[in-house]
Amino acid sequence: MANNARVSFVGIVISEPSNRQTSNGQTVFSMKVGVKTTKKQENSKYAVSDVYDVSVWGKPGENLIGKVKAKTRVWVCGDQCMGEPWNDRNGVTHISPRVNASIVEILGGGNFQNNNNATQPEEDNNPDNLGF
C-alpha cells in the first residue's frame, strides 16, 4: 500500500486555471485553490487562507476545461505532497501543498450550473472574503 496523504477540501479557485499536454499526449489541468481556515494565536482567532496547487490528470482534467475558472467553488479529493518553494511579493518563502486530484466537483461559479444536490459547507465561501 502506498504512503499517500489523502486530502479532501472545499475552496475557491483563486486564478485562471491552465492545461497542458504531456509528451505522451495526456492532459494535465492545473489550478490554485484557496481554502479559508481559522488559526488561533494568543487567545484570539483570525482567518487565513491556505493555497493548494491542484493537478487533474487525463480525462477528468479534460472534463474541467472551460467549466472551471477563477472564483469557481470546488470540492477536491486526492493525494497530497509538498510542492516547490516560492516567494510572495514581500520576499517571504512559502511551500504550497500539491494535490493530484482524483475527484473535483464544481459547487458554484465558473461556467457550470450550480448542482443543487451538492453539499453546501456552512462557512462563508464568498471568494471576495478569501483575501486574494
C-alpha positions, 0 to 999 in steps of 0.5 A: 500500500502506498504512503499517500496523504489523502486530502479532501477540501472545499475552496475557491479557485483563486486564478485562471486555471491552465492545461497542458499536454504531456509528451505522451499526449495526456492532459494535465489541468492545473489550478490554485485553490484557496481554502479559508481556515481559522488559526488561533494565536494568543487567545484570539482567532483570525482567518487565513487562507491556505493555497493548494496547487491542484493537478487533474490528470487525463480525462477528468482534467479534460472534463474541467476545461472551460467549466472551471475558472477563477472564483469557481467553488470546488470540492477536491479529493486526492493525494497530497505532497509538498510542492516547490518553494516560492516567494510572495511579493514581500520576499517571504518563502512559502511551500504550497501543498500539491494535490493530484486530484482524483475527484473535483466537483464544481459547487458554484461559479465558473461556467457550470450550473450550480448542482443543487444536490451538492453539499453546501459547507456552512462557512462563508465561501464568498471568494471576495472574503478569501483575501486574494 
